[in-house]
Amino acid sequence: MADAVVLSPEQIAALLAQQAGRSGGASSSSSAPGPSSAGHLTQQQTSALVPDTFRKPPRFKSDLRLTQSFEPFYAGGSGTGNCTAILPVPLPASSSSSPSSTSTEERLLLLTTLDDLILVTDSFTGQVIARINHHGIPTQADPLGQPVEGDGDELAALTLSNVRWSPVSDVSGSTEDQGTAEIPSLRVQQTSATMVSATRALFLRFYSVTVTVAVPTAAHEGGNSQPVIRVEARLQRSITRAHEAAIVVLSASSSLSAALRRRAPTSGSNGEQHLQMLATGSSDGTVKVWDVAGGYCTHVLKGHGGVVSALAWDVFLPASGVSDAGKGKQKGEAGRGQRRINLFTGSVDGRVRWWNLLATASESSSTPGTSKGGIQQKPRQTLGTHVSVVRGLSVSADGRCLVTGARDRTMGIWRLQAAGAKRRESVPKDSTKLKKSKAAEDEEMEWKLVEAVNASESVECLGFLPSGSKLPARALQAVTQDLDVAMDGDVEGGNYHDTRSGKQQELFYSAGSSGKLRIWDFSRSQIIAVQPEDVGASPNAKLGGDDDEDEETRGVQEVHLTWSSGEESSGQPAGTQFVVVHADQTFAFRSCPFTFGDKAKLLAPLSLTKQMVGFNDQVTDVVLLSSAIKPEANGINKAPEVDTHLAIATNSHAVHVYTMPPAASSSDADAANCAHSVSLLRGHTNNVLCLDRSCDAGLIASGSKDRTCRLWAPLPRAYASVEVGWKCVGVAQGHAESVGAVALARRPAAPAEGHTGSPLSASPFLVTASSDRTVKVWDLTPLATSALENAEPARLRSLTTLKIHDKDINSVDVAPNNALLISGSQDRTAKVFTLTYSAPSKANGGAASASLKLLSTCKGHKRGVWCVRFSPVDKAFATASGDKTIKLWSLQDFTCVRTFEGHTNSVLRVDFIVAGMQLLSTASDGLVKLWNVKDEICAWTGDAHEEQVWSLAVTKDDKRVITVGADSMIRIWEDRTLEEQVEKQKKTSEEVQQEQQFSNFLVAKDYRNAIHLALNMNHPRRLLHLFSTVVSQRPGGDAAAAAGALLDSALTGSGAHMLSADAILRNAGVLPALNGSSNGHADANKAQEDAERLKDRQSITGLYSVDRIIATLPPLQLVQLLHHVRDWNTSTRTSDIAQSILHAILRFHTMENIIDAFESVQGKGLGGTTQSGKAGVNMSRDKFSKMVDASTMFESLLLYTERHYSRADRLLMEAAMLDFTLSSMTAVIGEEDEEVSTNEEMQTLQNGKAVSDASESDEDSDMDD
């Protein structure tokens, strides 16, 4: 009720009178005036506060449709394996540039593992766009789509290899996937890669992934200009039992990070070739090297002292004829310009091993490995400096610098140097006779430890920055004062350079258990940049907290360094940034403050530019917010028109604030300017349980298990950081147990003397309820005079404390006029209190006061009360209970006036919408229901959650509803009532026109168009009436004889079924022979009419034209007609028509054609009304495949046809017996009294007909059963 309108009783009565005059009266729950409003507003202020909802006739809602959803896409990795990957996808420019031009914008796609699925998420919108299962076929995500089925084998690791970008191309034509009209021109670009995944069941799967991006050209940007991204994946191969133990880590030689370190993002740039190899490490201490293209194992590396925990490649393969050896290289460095394939492995024994794969491959005469094994070798060198699990490994682009990190909180700085004298003496003497090869020079090199650095954290990730990276001087000055170190460098051209060495500066990053990203100078082993502190958390957030638990949740698991595929001539690749994956399933996008070459891009060092949450666990509460609050001239804050953010409470210590996505009907400009991002408001030391917002939607109150309530306010632009836009401004501490319910005042506070309106002065007081059975009222007036830039949040003062229930309090709510308080508890009662609040003034000595007095205790629920809400207009309130009901209570006599039943489990949340004339409820049954208050009818039910739906929130304009639940889903529904009414009216108009057209066709005897129209409308009853009319109007003739002739013609000749429809009719005598002649004495026209009449008389259906229509039906309509025939054949009243049509179908269509028709319509809807009963709703693929199953169809037809023939046989036998009886009676009695005999015979025939009718009725009853 944070968006409730403050109205006096007189204003409420006036509004009710207006509503009664416009819509026939409001809810009957309105009663006599209750407690008066505390204070009055002027008419001008009241007019400004009353929204358009009250000025216009309210419109009842009847349809909400799920349009958007934030679902979990990453639940956390294994702790040692890499379970995420980043795929940069360039967006083709929509301007009329050349197709070969390179784009400068990009989208980052997150590839993450979630149980047994791989999810592809668009980082810009936050929406899951594809799900890939073990078959590799992704199902494009849809809010209402069915979940993708996996094989149950949990994924353990994931990586990408060989990422390629194709040139931009122009495509003309229509896009069937978009369901839009013809689009004259699109600019399309494709990104392809090889994706490799490892599972717990020892499967190693290789996928081919293709991402297609289409953007309309500039000439057509007036329409939908948003890019359309489509992901396709194909399983290339699957290797079973790739290792003898669980696969822990994966690393590809041609990964994005390796290419970025060498600044060679595309194949062949810088004279370098790609090597598509994959290294896999398992828990049995074995590393295998695989050929990605061939899918076989090339090397098996053994000797590790335990689980393999880290892998790193050092690969350089120059193009043919390219070599920089001997060109200005110092002694001992020439070999580094030659081709090299090195692999570094780390394990839990704290050692790092160096493997030279190229030397082994050249010296060994073994054949290439197989899918189960390959060449075995020993490490070239073992580096030992750590005493715990090695997690970080990285090699510089030139292959001469190595950095290692472990969980023992140390890092090793290594350089490749010439080996000692002993190693040189071991070279054979005869080698001096020949020119020393480059491989021999490499054999003289070894890694030497330069320094062991204290990292002050468990190191999880390490990586070198792109070669030639430089730190801008301004960024350096911003961090040196925080680091408190002396920088031995110089500023040249705006960039920092190391003056202690003439070598090129090498920079690398590190991250670990502290959750912070740091940048180091390799040559000095010193930190030069660190990510800024979280300014959103209060300074005393750590009080009572657990540092170990914070490290466990905020620790870094993976770090990705990404860049755009654009040209590098601009100095820095567009989009260069870090993507940091934390242990609490958050993805932090941080700016990279470094430049390439001499061009500097001055960015804040490692500042947070974007944040995403992969998993929210149970979402227990949600409120809508606005970060732009402007005070009016009269000092009253005006409520915003649009909600800009939504805040949720989860099973975590932080409040998650999401950017509110634009509505589905919004313009492309709004969608393009609204990027998805999540802010984490940290300060609580235990899980957050409940949320509420102020009346201006600018202040958040959060209650937690840490027994405190915190208030959060949006930072003004002058103080706002890029990282956090919300700040803790107040703390209410005093409860003895968890704070489970909070409520802010619904009426804005008047500004204090000498102060103008402030976002912090919107609500004068706060009400909190706790598991200690007490409720407290807190004074918020000190916030109105406090400054947002204050470091310490204000300590709130409790005005009154009262024990109000015997069990836990689940919900509290404040009346729109701030005069009443209502509470709901597990003791099955709801209590109403008068709330008296006095703001600080001279009369009370500048001290605020508040008091609570019990008015009534409402009993009636059989289970605990989960939620209570005041009506924004009526003198009533609603309660939701665990007894599966919602009750509406009157504030006049506190009696229950309405009871809403329909949920099948506990009702957890209820709220008023549409000026209090409708209710929205959520429950543990996973359903969302919309109720009409006046008639207690459920107007709509939504089913999109798999578990309990804990909370809901409604936007200011009542057009969107947000529901959250225990399934970690955030569902956004939009009001489509008006669109549904327009669609219904349009459909009704079309149906009326089609019905009139159908009648016109019948009158004109245009049966061809009539049949096609009836099939298109999917009206089997009209079609049955048409066929019945045709049969009843058959010209004079023996239809049975015609049918018998047709049957005889079908049985004569083995090739009769291969004849055409006309040939079959000619052989049956329906059509005249080709050489036949007409009666010469008759008129030509009369002869033609006689011939047509003969055709109709001898046709199967009654008209020759209808036979021809059935013979030429297209596959879809043929299948439709067979379904209708199947339904008609189940009843004896319509079985004769069904048998006639079935006879015609089987005569004019071969069985091969019928089977082909069924196969051709697999996966297509039949249109019209589906099994769900709703028009225009497409059936699912499974349901429709069952509906059009040919075998089931003919089994049903055969079963009922046999019943009809059995009934006909019984009728013939009874008729023959009757005829025999009559003949015998005539022979015995004689013809003495012909009249008497005739009467008796007629009576007998009538009795026989009655018996036959009774038999048919019994048969119908049996069939219906």
ABEGO torsion letter per residue (X at the ends): XAABBBBBAAAAAAAAAAAAAAAGEBBAABBBBBBBBBEBBBAAAAAAABBAAAABBBBBBABBBBABBBBBABAEBAGABBABBBBBBBBBBABBBBAABBBABBBBBBBBBBEABBBBBBAAAGBBABBBBAAGBBBBBBAABBBBBBAGBBBABBBBBGBBBBBBBBBBEBBAAAGBBBBABBBBBBBBBBBBBBBAAGBBBBBBBBBBBBBBBAAAAABBABBBBBBBBBBABBBBGABABBBABBBBAABAAAAAAAGBABBGBGGBBBBBBBBBBBAAGBBBBBBAAAGBBABBBBGBAEBBABBBBBBBBBBBGBBABGBGBBBGAAAAABBBBBBBBBBAAGBBBBBBAAAAAAABABBBBBAABBBBBBBABBBBABABBBABBBBBAAGABBBBBBAAGBBBBBBBBBBBAAAAAABBAAAAABBBBAAAAAAABBBBBABBBBAGBBBABBBBBBBGBBBBAAAAAAAAAAAGBBBBBBBBGGBBBBAABABBBBBBBBBBAAGBBBBBBAAAGBBABBBBBBAABBAAAABGBBAAAAAAAABBABBBBBBBABBAAAGBBBGBBBBBBBAAGBBBBBBBABBBEABBBBBBBGBBABBBBABAEBBABBBBBBABBBBBAAGBBBBBABBABBBBBBBBABBBBBBBBBBAABBAAAAAABBBBBBBBBGBABBBABBBBBAAGABBBBBBAAGBBBBBBBBBAAABBAABABBBABBBBGBABBBABBBBBABBBBBBBGBBBBAAAABABBBBBBAAGBBBBBBAAAAAABBAABABBBBBBBABBBBABABBBABBBBBAAGABBBBBBAAGBBBBBBBBBBBBBAAAGGBBBBBBBBABBBBGBABBBABBBBBAABBBBBBBBAAGBBBBBBAAAGBBABBBBGBABBBABBBBBGGGABBBBBBAAGBBBBBBAAAGBBABBBBABABBBABBBBBAAGABBBBBBAAGBBBBBBBAAAAAAAAAAAAAAAAAAAAAAAAAAAAAGBAAAAAAAAAAAGBAAAAAAAAAAAAAABBBEBAAAAAAAAAAAAABEAAAAABBAAAAAAAAGABBBAABBBBAABBAAAAAAAAAAAAAAABAAGBAAAAAAAAABBAAAAAAAAAAAAAAAABAAAAAAAAAAAAAAAAABBAAAAAAAAAAABGBBAEEBBAAGBBGBBBBAAAAAAAABAAAAAAAAAAAAAAAAAAAAAAAAAAAAAAAAAAAAAAAAEAABAAAAAAAAAAAAAAAAAAAAAAAAAAAAAAAX
